[in-house]
């Protein structure tokens, strides 16, 4: 997707889009490594955007692993399907992940790769999403989600970090991807 089209989605849906340009390949590499996708049996992606992370997940997934994605923005869901035609992309809120996980015969997953714009969500939606993550993620499983470097200085970014720490036994951060616009890092939260 071109930068202009992505920007239009941001202008039309700033809360659910959360960025003005797609994530970089370097961030996709880092977030999928943090989620340990290459060793997972069941992976869910929350918020595909244009499919940058989705494409990287598909490349790293073990042969017998199961994977599906959830994207609420119809334009992004369509673009992800075009980019990764073998991936099932549910057009819905990630809050409903339990239903989709059950539909593929699993109660829990090993990894969640998350591209959701947490800091732009109201607190009650953040809480609902984190509750869903705890429901679907098996003990020892990892949630990998990213944040923009400047966001950690803002109250919303600080609140989200505290929510992660309150909801998970272990929360760590990766190095910063300076070649992303804006620069970003990944939170790895282990249940």
Z-matrix of the N, CA and C atoms (Angstrom, degrees):
N
C 1 1.449
C 2 1.508 1 108.11
N 3 1.302 2 116.72 1 135.19
C 4 1.447 3 120.65 2 178.83
C 5 1.515 4 111.82 3 -69.94
N 6 1.315 5 115.37 4 156.82
C 7 1.461 6 120.98 5 -178.43
C 8 1.527 7 111.85 6 -60.55
N 9 1.328 8 117.42 7 -35.67
C 10 1.463 9 120.71 8 -179.41
C 11 1.529 10 110.69 9 -65.19
N 12 1.323 11 116.10 10 -43.63
C 13 1.467 12 120.20 11 179.64
C 14 1.528 13 111.17 12 -66.25
N 15 1.315 14 116.50 13 -39.52
C 16 1.457 15 120.48 14 177.60
C 17 1.522 16 109.67 15 -63.23
N 18 1.325 17 116.93 16 -43.32
C 19 1.466 18 121.99 17 178.37
C 20 1.530 19 110.19 18 -60.69
N 21 1.320 20 117.44 19 -39.56
C 22 1.477 21 120.71 20 177.51
C 23 1.524 22 110.77 21 -60.73
N 24 1.343 23 117.24 22 -40.47
C 25 1.459 24 120.49 23 176.97
C 26 1.521 25 110.82 24 -63.86
N 27 1.318 26 116.55 25 -38.96
C 28 1.456 27 119.94 26 178.35
C 29 1.526 28 110.21 27 -63.18
N 30 1.334 29 117.25 28 -44.54
C 31 1.462 30 121.51 29 -179.22
C 32 1.532 31 109.84 30 -64.44
N 33 1.331 32 116.94 31 -41.46
C 34 1.464 33 121.34 32 -178.74
C 35 1.524 34 112.83 33 -73.39
N 36 1.341 35 117.22 34 -34.75
C 37 1.469 36 121.87 35 -175.22
C 38 1.530 37 110.22 36 -138.20
N 39 1.325 38 118.92 37 65.43
C 40 1.469 39 119.93 38 -174.21
C 41 1.528 40 114.56 39 -62.87
N 42 1.319 41 117.34 40 -33.44
C 43 1.466 42 119.20 41 -177.77
C 44 1.522 43 111.36 42 -70.96
N 45 1.342 44 117.47 43 -39.79
C 46 1.462 45 119.27 44 -177.50
C 47 1.519 46 112.67 45 -91.13
N 48 1.323 47 118.27 46 -18.32
C 49 1.464 48 120.07 47 178.08
C 50 1.518 49 110.11 48 -87.89
N 51 1.315 50 118.55 49 -51.88
C 52 1.456 51 122.31 50 170.88
C 53 1.514 52 117.41 51 74.55
N 54 1.328 53 119.20 52 -3.42
C 55 1.467 54 121.54 53 -179.50
C 56 1.521 55 108.53 54 -148.89
N 57 1.316 56 115.85 55 158.72
C 58 1.461 57 119.66 56 179.85
C 59 1.528 58 112.11 57 -98.69
N 60 1.331 59 117.83 58 -15.37
C 61 1.465 60 122.37 59 176.57
C 62 1.533 61 108.66 60 -139.46
N 63 1.345 62 117.87 61 155.39
C 64 1.466 63 120.40 62 177.94
C 65 1.536 64 111.79 63 -64.14
N 66 1.319 65 115.35 64 157.53
C 67 1.466 66 120.84 65 176.53
C 68 1.526 67 110.39 66 -66.19
N 69 1.319 68 115.34 67 154.85
C 70 1.469 69 121.37 68 -178.69
C 71 1.528 70 111.23 69 -80.96
N 72 1.312 71 115.22 70 161.69
C 73 1.462 72 121.80 71 174.88
C 74 1.533 73 110.39 72 -61.27
N 75 1.326 74 117.03 73 -37.30
C 76 1.474 75 120.70 74 179.59
C 77 1.528 76 111.12 75 -63.60
N 78 1.335 77 117.35 76 -39.58
C 79 1.464 78 120.17 77 177.32
C 80 1.527 79 109.85 78 -68.65
N 81 1.324 80 117.42 79 -38.42
C 82 1.469 81 121.07 80 177.55
C 83 1.525 82 111.02 81 -61.17
N 84 1.309 83 116.10 82 -41.17
C 85 1.470 84 121.06 83 177.78
C 86 1.528 85 110.48 84 -62.18
N 87 1.318 86 116.19 85 -46.30
C 88 1.459 87 121.51 86 -177.05
C 89 1.528 88 112.16 87 -67.09
N 90 1.324 89 117.54 88 -44.05
C 91 1.466 90 119.76 89 -176.38
C 92 1.525 91 111.86 90 -68.58
N 93 1.330 92 116.85 91 -36.53
C 94 1.472 93 119.15 92 178.64
C 95 1.526 94 111.38 93 -72.18
N 96 1.330 95 117.34 94 -32.09
C 97 1.468 96 119.99 95 173.37
C 98 1.525 97 110.24 96 -67.04
N 99 1.333 98 117.06 97 -42.92
C 100 1.470 99 121.11 98 -179.33
C 101 1.525 100 111.10 99 -63.18
N 102 1.322 101 117.05 100 -32.05
C 103 1.467 102 121.21 101 178.53
C 104 1.524 103 112.23 102 -81.25
N 105 1.334 104 117.25 103 -7.21
C 106 1.469 105 123.10 104 -178.81
C 107 1.532 106 111.44 105 57.87
N 108 1.322 107 115.18 106 40.80
C 109 1.465 108 121.98 107 -178.89
C 110 1.524 109 111.57 108 -55.63
N 111 1.320 110 117.74 109 -38.91
C 112 1.463 111 121.00 110 -175.07
C 113 1.528 112 113.24 111 -64.10
N 114 1.330 113 117.97 112 -15.48
C 115 1.465 114 121.23 113 178.82
C 116 1.530 115 113.26 114 -114.53
N 117 1.318 116 117.03 115 8.27
C 118 1.470 117 121.25 116 -175.15
C 119 1.527 118 111.77 117 -89.00
N 120 1.330 119 114.28 118 153.42
C 121 1.459 120 120.66 119 175.11
C 122 1.531 121 110.68 120 -101.78
N 123 1.337 122 115.69 121 -30.60
C 124 1.462 123 121.18 122 179.31
C 125 1.531 124 107.84 123 -137.45
N 126 1.336 125 115.56 124 124.70
C 127 1.468 126 121.96 125 -177.78
C 128 1.527 127 109.29 126 -129.15
N 129 1.324 128 115.58 127 138.97
C 130 1.462 129 122.22 128 173.31
C 131 1.523 130 107.63 129 -122.22
N 132 1.319 131 116.06 130 140.44
C 133 1.460 132 120.54 131 172.01
C 134 1.516 133 108.29 132 -111.21
N 135 1.326 134 116.38 133 128.11
C 136 1.460 135 123.09 134 175.21
C 137 1.523 136 107.45 135 -101.01
N 138 1.316 137 117.71 136 118.03
C 139 1.462 138 121.40 137 175.86
C 140 1.510 139 112.33 138 76.32
N 141 1.325 140 117.38 139 85.25
C 142 1.464 141 121.15 140 -175.27
C 143 1.525 142 113.51 141 -77.17
N 144 1.320 143 117.02 142 -21.49
C 145 1.464 144 117.07 143 -171.54
C 146 1.514 145 108.34 144 56.41
N 147 1.307 146 117.30 145 -131.44
C 148 1.469 147 121.25 146 -178.30
C 149 1.531 148 113.04 147 -88.87
N 150 1.325 149 117.63 148 2.59
C 151 1.457 150 120.99 149 176.48
C 152 1.518 151 115.43 150 97.03
N 153 1.326 152 117.69 151 13.19
C 154 1.475 153 121.23 152 179.55
C 155 1.529 154 110.03 153 -61.41
N 156 1.335 155 116.93 154 -48.59
C 157 1.463 156 120.38 155 178.34
C 158 1.530 157 110.29 156 -70.31
N 159 1.323 158 116.68 157 -39.04
C 160 1.463 159 122.12 158 -178.93
C 161 1.528 160 110.78 159 -55.60
N 162 1.310 161 114.96 160 -47.83
C 163 1.462 162 120.73 161 179.90
C 164 1.528 163 111.57 162 -59.50
N 165 1.313 164 116.81 163 -41.10
C 166 1.466 165 121.21 164 179.55
C 167 1.532 166 110.64 165 -69.28
N 168 1.332 167 117.39 166 -38.57
C 169 1.466 168 120.79 167 177.27
C 170 1.524 169 109.83 168 -59.77
N 171 1.325 170 117.08 169 -48.17
C 172 1.467 171 121.79 170 -179.06
C 173 1.524 172 110.80 171 -57.08
N 174 1.308 173 117.12 172 -40.84
C 175 1.470 174 120.70 173 -179.49
C 176 1.528 175 112.56 174 -67.99
N 177 1.322 176 117.27 175 -31.52
C 178 1.470 177 120.65 176 -174.96
C 179 1.524 178 114.01 177 -95.26
N 180 1.311 179 118.31 178 -17.87
C 181 1.460 180 121.50 179 -175.36
C 182 1.525 181 112.35 180 -61.09
N 183 1.327 182 117.78 181 137.22
C 184 1.460 183 119.78 182 171.42
C 185 1.534 184 109.64 183 -61.55
N 186 1.291 185 116.97 184 155.16
C 187 1.472 186 123.04 185 -173.61
C 188 1.525 187 113.20 186 -54.83
N 189 1.311 188 118.86 187 -44.81
C 190 1.471 189 121.74 188 -175.07
C 191 1.531 190 113.70 189 -90.36
N 192 1.309 191 118.42 190 2.68
C 193 1.468 192 121.52 191 -177.31
C 194 1.522 193 111.21 192 -70.88
N 195 1.329 194 114.99 193 153.55
C 196 1.463 195 121.21 194 174.84
C 197 1.523 196 108.78 195 -105.84
N 198 1.340 197 114.84 196 143.08
C 199 1.454 198 120.74 197 -177.19
C 200 1.523 199 110.13 198 -150.25
N 201 1.320 200 115.34 199 135.50
C 202 1.449 201 120.83 200 168.88
C 203 1.520 202 108.31 201 -144.84
N 204 1.322 203 115.05 202 163.98
C 205 1.463 204 121.14 203 -177.30
C 206 1.517 205 109.88 204 -127.67
N 207 1.330 206 114.59 205 156.38
C 208 1.464 207 121.34 206 177.37
C 209 1.528 208 107.64 207 -128.79
N 210 1.328 209 115.48 208 126.25
C 211 1.466 210 121.75 209 -179.70
C 212 1.526 211 108.62 210 -139.94
N 213 1.318 212 116.93 211 124.19
C 214 1.463 213 121.40 212 -176.16
C 215 1.531 214 113.22 213 -81.19
N 216 1.318 215 117.49 214 -25.85
C 217 1.464 216 122.49 215 -177.66
C 218 1.534 217 108.72 216 -82.90
N 219 1.342 218 118.84 217 115.73
C 220 1.469 219 120.88 218 -176.56
C 221 1.534 220 113.53 219 -59.59
N 222 1.316 221 117.01 220 -36.67
C 223 1.461 222 120.67 221 179.09
C 224 1.528 223 110.74 222 -64.37
N 225 1.330 224 116.94 223 -45.15
C 226 1.460 225 121.09 224 178.69
C 227 1.526 226 111.49 225 -68.10
N 228 1.332 227 117.29 226 -38.38
C 229 1.472 228 119.87 227 177.95
C 230 1.530 229 109.88 228 -60.51
N 231 1.326 230 117.09 229 -44.54
C 232 1.464 231 121.20 230 178.98
C 233 1.523 232 110.87 231 -62.95
N 234 1.325 233 117.11 232 -44.26
C 235 1.464 234 120.46 233 -179.83
C 236 1.525 235 111.74 234 -64.04
N 237 1.323 236 116.51 235 -38.51
C 238 1.464 237 119.90 236 177.80
C 239 1.527 238 110.55 237 -65.61
N 240 1.331 239 116.92 238 -41.57
C 241 1.478 240 120.26 239 177.30
C 242 1.525 241 111.14 240 -61.85
N 243 1.328 242 116.72 241 -39.01
C 244 1.469 243 120.03 242 178.17
C 245 1.527 244 110.89 243 -66.93
N 246 1.312 245 116.28 244 -40.45
C 247 1.462 246 121.56 245 -178.28
C 248 1.523 247 111.51 246 -72.06
N 249 1.327 248 116.54 247 -37.23
C 250 1.469 249 122.47 248 -176.24
C 251 1.533 250 108.80 249 -131.05
N 252 1.316 251 118.38 250 76.02
C 253 1.464 252 121.57 251 -172.52
C 254 1.529 253 115.54 252 -63.93
N 255 1.311 254 118.70 253 -17.01
C 256 1.464 255 120.38 254 179.67
C 257 1.528 256 112.71 255 -85.87
N 258 1.316 257 117.31 256 -7.51
C 259 1.468 258 121.43 257 -175.33
C 260 1.525 259 111.00 258 -93.40
N 261 1.320 260 116.11 259 135.24
C 262 1.456 261 121.19 260 172.61
C 263 1.521 262 107.78 261 -81.18
N 264 1.326 263 115.99 262 121.30
C 265 1.466 264 122.06 263 178.62
C 266 1.523 265 107.29 264 -117.40
N 267 1.328 266 116.37 265 113.07
C 268 1.460 267 121.56 266 177.75
C 269 1.523 268 108.39 267 -86.35
N 270 1.323 269 115.99 268 130.54
C 271 1.457 270 121.66 269 179.28
C 272 1.517 271 107.64 270 -90.08
N 273 1.335 272 115.58 271 92.42
C 274 1.461 273 120.00 272 -172.08
C 275 1.529 274 108.52 273 -168.35
N 276 1.311 275 115.02 274 176.42
C 277 1.465 276 121.23 275 173.75
C 278 1.529 277 109.00 276 -80.97
N 279 1.309 278 116.38 277 142.47
C 280 1.468 279 121.51 278 177.82
C 281 1.525 280 111.78 279 -63.54
N 282 1.314 281 118.01 280 -17.00
C 283 1.464 282 121.79 281 176.11
C 284 1.527 283 110.14 282 -58.05
N 285 1.329 284 117.21 283 -24.91
C 286 1.463 285 122.05 284 -177.91
C 287 1.532 286 113.26 285 -94.37
N 288 1.298 287 118.01 286 19.79
C 289 1.466 288 122.13 287 -176.77
C 290 1.527 289 113.22 288 -60.62
N 291 1.327 290 117.81 289 -32.33
C 292 1.466 291 121.05 290 -178.78
C 293 1.527 292 110.31 291 -56.51
N 294 1.318 293 116.67 292 -44.30
C 295 1.473 294 121.94 293 -179.23
C 296 1.525 295 111.00 294 -59.86
N 297 1.329 296 117.02 295 -45.31
C 298 1.463 297 120.52 296 -177.12
C 299 1.528 298 111.48 297 -71.46
N 300 1.317 299 116.71 298 -34.36
C 301 1.459 300 120.58 299 177.45
C 302 1.532 301 110.15 300 -65.37
N 303 1.326 302 115.98 301 -43.72
C 304 1.473 303 120.02 302 177.41
C 305 1.520 304 111.31 303 -63.05
N 306 1.327 305 117.27 304 -34.76
C 307 1.468 306 120.20 305 -178.00
C 308 1.523 307 112.77 306 -66.61
N 309 1.338 308 117.65 307 -19.51
C 310 1.465 309 120.33 308 176.17
C 311 1.533 310 111.22 309 -104.01
N 312 1.342 311 115.78 310 13.00
C 313 1.458 312 120.91 311 171.91
C 314 1.514 313 115.97 312 84.30
N 315 1.325 314 117.37 313 23.40
C 316 1.462 315 120.42 314 179.56
C 317 1.521 316 110.95 315 -127.89
N 318 1.321 317 115.11 316 147.66
C 319 1.455 318 120.40 317 175.41
C 320 1.526 319 111.00 318 -94.27
N 321 1.343 320 116.32 319 -27.55
C 322 1.458 321 120.47 320 -177.61
C 323 1.529 322 110.21 321 -144.21
N 324 1.321 323 114.86 322 164.20
C 325 1.457 324 120.66 323 179.09
C 326 1.531 325 109.84 324 -122.23
N 327 1.324 326 115.36 325 165.29
C 328 1.465 327 121.43 326 178.86
C 329 1.519 328 112.68 327 -85.75
N 330 1.348 329 115.47 328 -35.21
C 331 1.462 330 120.45 329 -172.55
C 332 1.515 331 111.23 330 -144.39
N 333 1.329 332 114.05 331 145.25
C 334 1.459 333 121.26 332 170.62
C 335 1.517 334 107.08 333 -126.11
N 336 1.324 335 115.78 334 123.56
C 337 1.464 336 122.27 335 172.92
C 338 1.518 337 105.01 336 -101.69
N 339 1.314 338 116.19 337 122.68
C 340 1.455 339 119.87 338 -170.17
C 341 1.521 340 112.03 339 -124.43
N 342 1.322 341 115.59 340 121.82
C 343 1.456 342 121.39 341 176.41
C 344 1.515 343 112.30 342 -108.94
N 345 1.321 344 117.62 343 18.77
C 346 1.465 345 120.86 344 -178.04
C 347 1.531 346 111.69 345 -70.47
N 348 1.334 347 116.99 346 145.33
C 349 1.474 348 121.24 347 178.52
C 350 1.535 349 111.03 348 -84.38
N 351 1.308 350 116.45 349 72.24
C 352 1.467 351 122.71 350 -173.75
C 353 1.526 352 113.78 351 -48.62
N 354 1.308 353 117.19 352 -46.67
C 355 1.471 354 120.57 353 -173.49
C 356 1.524 355 112.49 354 -65.42
N 357 1.321 356 117.87 355 -21.34
C 358 1.460 357 119.32 356 179.71
C 359 1.528 358 112.60 357 -89.99
N 360 1.334 359 117.41 358 -6.42
C 361 1.461 360 121.46 359 -179.58
C 362 1.525 361 111.01 360 -85.31
N 363 1.333 362 116.67 361 148.23
C 364 1.474 363 118.68 362 171.63
C 365 1.527 364 109.45 363 -66.00
N 366 1.313 365 115.67 364 155.92
C 367 1.468 366 120.32 365 -175.53
C 368 1.522 367 113.46 366 -59.05
N 369 1.337 368 117.65 367 -37.15
C 370 1.469 369 118.40 368 -179.22
C 371 1.528 370 111.44 369 -65.65
N 372 1.334 371 118.47 370 -35.66
C 373 1.460 372 120.54 371 175.62
C 374 1.530 373 110.85 372 -69.19
N 375 1.329 374 117.37 373 -40.43
C 376 1.469 375 119.99 374 175.19
C 377 1.527 376 109.92 375 -56.78
N 378 1.338 377 115.81 376 -46.30
C 379 1.464 378 120.13 377 -179.35
C 380 1.529 379 111.64 378 -62.40
N 381 1.342 380 116.19 379 -43.03
C 382 1.469 381 119.98 380 178.84
C 383 1.532 382 111.01 381 -62.45
N 384 1.328 383 116.79 382 -42.94
C 385 1.465 384 120.94 383 179.95
C 386 1.528 385 111.31 384 -65.97
N 387 1.324 386 117.64 385 -42.78
C 388 1.463 387 120.58 386 178.76
C 389 1.526 388 111.03 387 -65.55
N 390 1.328 389 117.07 388 -35.41
C 391 1.464 390 120.54 389 175.03
C 392 1.536 391 109.84 390 -61.90
N 393 1.324 392 115.89 391 -44.18
C 394 1.467 393 120.50 392 177.66
C 395 1.521 394 111.00 393 -61.26
N 396 1.322 395 116.80 394 -44.14
C 397 1.472 396 120.29 395 178.71
C 398 1.521 397 110.11 396 -57.78
N 399 1.327 398 117.35 397 -45.69
C 400 1.475 399 120.44 398 179.95
C 401 1.530 400 111.29 399 -64.11
N 402 1.334 401 117.03 400 -33.55
C 403 1.467 402 120.69 401 178.21
C 404 1.516 403 111.84 402 -67.30
N 405 1.323 404 117.28 403 -44.33
C 406 1.465 405 119.78 404 -170.88
C 407 1.527 406 113.90 405 -92.11
N 408 1.302 407 117.93 406 -18.73
C 409 1.460 408 120.83 407 -177.22
C 410 1.531 409 110.32 408 -87.43
N 411 1.320 410 116.22 409 126.05
C 412 1.464 411 119.40 410 -179.42
C 413 1.539 412 110.12 411 -69.84
N 414 1.325 413 117.56 412 157.83
C 415 1.466 414 119.41 413 174.83
C 416 1.528 415 110.07 414 -56.44
N 417 1.304 416 116.57 415 131.01
C 418 1.461 417 121.60 416 -176.51
C 419 1.516 418 113.43 417 88.41
N 420 1.342 419 116.94 418 -8.53
C 421 1.458 420 121.43 419 178.70
C 422 1.521 421 111.12 420 -75.31
N 423 1.334 422 115.55 421 161.04
C 424 1.468 423 120.35 422 -174.28
C 425 1.521 424 113.04 423 -120.02
N 426 1.315 425 114.88 424 135.58
C 427 1.457 426 123.56 425 167.09
C 428 1.520 427 106.40 426 -100.15
N 429 1.317 428 116.68 427 125.72
C 430 1.465 429 120.95 428 174.23
C 431 1.519 430 107.09 429 -117.40
N 432 1.314 431 115.94 430 120.41
C 433 1.457 432 122.15 431 179.07
C 434 1.517 433 107.93 432 -138.93
N 435 1.314 434 116.88 433 156.00
C 436 1.460 435 117.88 434 -175.34
C 437 1.515 436 111.99 435 -114.52
N 438 1.312 437 114.54 436 162.32
C 439 1.471 438 121.99 437 176.36
C 440 1.522 439 107.87 438 -141.03
N 441 1.305 440 114.62 439 148.35
C 442 1.463 441 119.26 440 175.99
C 443 1.516 442 109.18 441 -78.24
N 444 1.311 443 115.40 442 141.20
C 445 1.463 444 121.60 443 -174.49
C 446 1.524 445 112.20 444 -54.21
N 447 1.324 446 117.52 445 -45.04
C 448 1.459 447 119.35 446 -177.81
C 449 1.526 448 111.72 447 -68.45
N 450 1.352 449 117.09 448 -21.71
C 451 1.450 450 121.08 449 -177.93
C 452 1.513 451 114.58 450 -66.94
N 453 1.325 452 117.65 451 -26.11
C 454 1.468 453 119.48 452 -178.87
C 455 1.526 454 111.74 453 -69.12
N 456 1.323 455 116.61 454 -15.71
C 457 1.465 456 120.71 455 177.78
C 458 1.521 457 112.04 456 -84.20
N 459 1.318 458 116.84 457 -17.68
C 460 1.456 459 121.64 458 -176.57
C 461 1.525 460 110.82 459 -88.65
N 462 1.336 461 117.71 460 151.11
C 463 1.473 462 119.89 461 179.51
C 464 1.524 463 113.85 462 -54.92
N 465 1.332 464 118.34 463 -40.21
C 466 1.469 465 120.29 464 -179.49
C 467 1.527 466 111.02 465 -63.81
N 468 1.322 467 117.15 466 -40.01
C 469 1.457 468 121.06 467 178.14
C 470 1.518 469 112.09 468 -66.94
N 471 1.325 470 116.09 469 -38.92
C 472 1.465 471 120.39 470 178.38
C 473 1.533 472 111.26 471 -67.98
N 474 1.339 473 116.17 472 -39.58
C 475 1.471 474 119.91 473 177.46
C 476 1.526 475 110.74 474 -62.54
N 477 1.338 476 116.12 475 -41.89
C 478 1.458 477 118.64 476 -179.57
C 479 1.526 478 111.28 477 -64.40
N 480 1.325 479 116.93 478 -42.06
C 481 1.472 480 119.80 479 177.83
C 482 1.530 481 110.48 480 -58.58
N 483 1.320 482 116.65 481 -42.21
C 484 1.470 483 120.57 482 178.90
C 485 1.528 484 111.17 483 -65.29
N 486 1.332 485 116.96 484 -37.16
C 487 1.468 486 120.46 485 177.29
C 488 1.537 487 110.78 486 -63.58
N 489 1.333 488 116.10 487 -41.36
C 490 1.465 489 119.03 488 176.77
C 491 1.522 490 110.52 489 -60.22
N 492 1.321 491 116.30 490 -47.26
C 493 1.474 492 120.09 491 -179.00
C 494 1.521 493 111.70 492 -62.69
N 495 1.327 494 117.78 493 -34.43
C 496 1.462 495 121.41 494 -179.86
C 497 1.530 496 112.40 495 -74.77
N 498 1.328 497 117.02 496 -22.81
C 499 1.462 498 120.98 497 -174.31
C 500 1.524 499 115.23 498 -102.13
N 501 1.332 500 117.60 499 -13.19
C 502 1.457 501 120.16 500 -174.64
C 503 1.522 502 111.26 501 -132.08
N 504 1.337 503 115.24 502 148.54
C 505 1.451 504 120.86 503 -179.46
C 506 1.517 505 113.15 504 -68.75
N 507 1.309 506 116.25 505 -30.71
C 508 1.464 507 120.70 506 -177.76
C 509 1.531 508 109.03 507 -141.06
N 510 1.327 509 116.38 508 127.12
C 511 1.463 510 121.96 509 176.16
C 512 1.521 511 107.69 510 -130.71
N 513 1.319 512 116.27 511 124.33
C 514 1.466 513 120.33 512 177.68
C 515 1.526 514 108.88 513 -131.58
N 516 1.319 515 115.16 514 166.85
C 517 1.460 516 120.60 515 178.13
C 518 1.526 517 109.02 516 -123.14
N 519 1.322 518 114.17 517 153.15
C 520 1.462 519 120.56 518 179.29
C 521 1.531 520 109.02 519 -95.44
N 522 1.303 521 114.00 520 -176.63
C 523 1.461 522 120.18 521 172.09
C 524 1.525 523 108.86 522 -65.67
N 525 1.300 524 117.66 523 165.84
C 526 1.459 525 123.08 524 176.99
C 527 1.526 526 110.14 525 -86.95
N 528 1.326 527 115.94 526 137.10
C 529 1.461 528 121.68 527 174.33
C 530 1.528 529 106.14 528 -94.00
N 531 1.319 530 115.56 529 99.13
C 532 1.461 531 121.48 530 -176.50
C 533 1.521 532 111.96 531 -72.61
N 534 1.329 533 117.29 532 -23.35
C 535 1.459 534 121.08 533 -178.47
C 536 1.532 535 112.52 534 -85.38
N 537 1.315 536 117.50 535 7.91
C 538 1.459 537 121.87 536 173.53
C 539 1.526 538 107.37 537 -92.83
N 540 1.330 539 117.09 538 153.00
C 541 1.462 540 120.36 539 179.54
C 542 1.512 541 109.30 540 -118.21
N 543 1.335 542 118.95 541 109.92
C 544 1.455 543 127.72 542 -9.26
C 545 1.535 544 110.99 543 -74.88
N 546 1.331 545 116.84 544 168.35
C 547 1.469 546 119.86 545 178.23
C 548 1.533 547 111.38 546 -54.10
N 549 1.324 548 115.71 547 142.04
C 550 1.460 549 120.66 548 -175.46
C 551 1.528 550 110.86 549 -140.90
N 552 1.314 551 115.02 550 162.52
C 553 1.467 552 122.36 551 173.52
C 554 1.511 553 107.49 552 -134.99
N 555 1.323 554 116.93 553 170.81
C 556 1.463 555 121.75 554 -177.31
C 557 1.523 556 109.54 555 -114.55
N 558 1.318 557 114.94 556 135.07
C 559 1.462 558 121.91 557 167.35
C 560 1.522 559 107.54 558 -89.88
N 561 1.326 560 116.47 559 132.62
C 562 1.467 561 121.44 560 171.83
C 563 1.514 562 106.44 561 -114.97
N 564 1.334 563 115.55 562 113.82
C 565 1.467 564 121.62 563 -178.91
C 566 1.510 565 108.34 564 -113.95
N 567 1.325 566 116.88 565 123.60
C 568 1.464 567 121.99 566 -177.43
C 569 1.512 568 108.90 567 -107.38
N 570 1.327 569 114.64 568 131.34
C 571 1.483 570 119.63 569 179.58
C 572 1.518 571 110.05 570 -78.21
